[in-house]
Amino acid sequence: MILFSLELLHSIVPSKEAVFYFCGPIPFMEAILKALNRWDVPNEQIHYEVFCPVAILGEK
């Protein structure tokens, strides 16, 4: 299992001047957000979306 880390992020993205978009399982997203915060990436450069199961109300 490969864990996400700030060091891995640095090997993929050489500059924190990028805009970051990510989605995935909650633990993965928490790891990425933690790494971006440690790298002092401004919040306005961080975008993510959470997908979770939803019950459909009024289903026939």
C-alpha positions in Angstrom: 0.0 0.0 0.0 1.3 3.4 -1.0 0.5 6.2 1.5 0.1 9.8 0.3 2.6 12.2 1.8 4.0 15.6 1.2 7.2 14.0 -0.2 5.2 12.1 -2.7 3.3 15.3 -3.6 6.6 17.2 -4.1 7.8 14.4 -6.5 4.6 14.8 -8.6 4.1 18.6 -8.5 7.3 20.7 -8.2 5.5 24.0 -7.3 2.8 24.9 -4.8 1.7 27.6 -7.3 -0.7 25.0 -8.9 -4.4 24.8 -8.4 -5.3 21.5 -6.7 -8.5 19.5 -7.5 -9.1 16.1 -5.9 -11.8 13.7 -4.9 -11.8 10.2 -3.6 -12.3 8.2 -0.4 -12.4 10.4 2.7 -9.1 9.1 4.2 -7.3 9.8 0.9 -8.8 13.3 0.7 -7.8 14.0 4.3 -4.2 12.9 3.6 -4.0 15.2 0.5 -5.5 18.1 2.4 -3.1 17.6 5.3 -0.1 17.5 2.9 -1.3 20.7 1.1 -1.7 22.5 4.4 1.8 21.4 5.5 3.1 22.9 2.2 1.2 26.2 3.0 -0.9 26.0 -0.2 -3.5 28.8 0.1 -7.1 27.6 0.6 -8.2 29.4 -2.6 -5.9 27.0 -4.6 -7.5 23.9 -3.1 -10.7 22.4 -4.5 -12.3 19.1 -3.7 -15.6 17.3 -3.9 -17.1 14.7 -1.6 -19.2 11.9 -3.1 -21.2 9.7 -0.7 -24.1 7.3 -1.0 -27.5 8.9 -0.9 -30.9 7.3 -0.5 -33.4 8.4 -3.1 -36.5 9.7 -1.4 -39.9 8.9 -2.8 -38.6 6.1 -5.0 -41.5 4.2 -6.7 
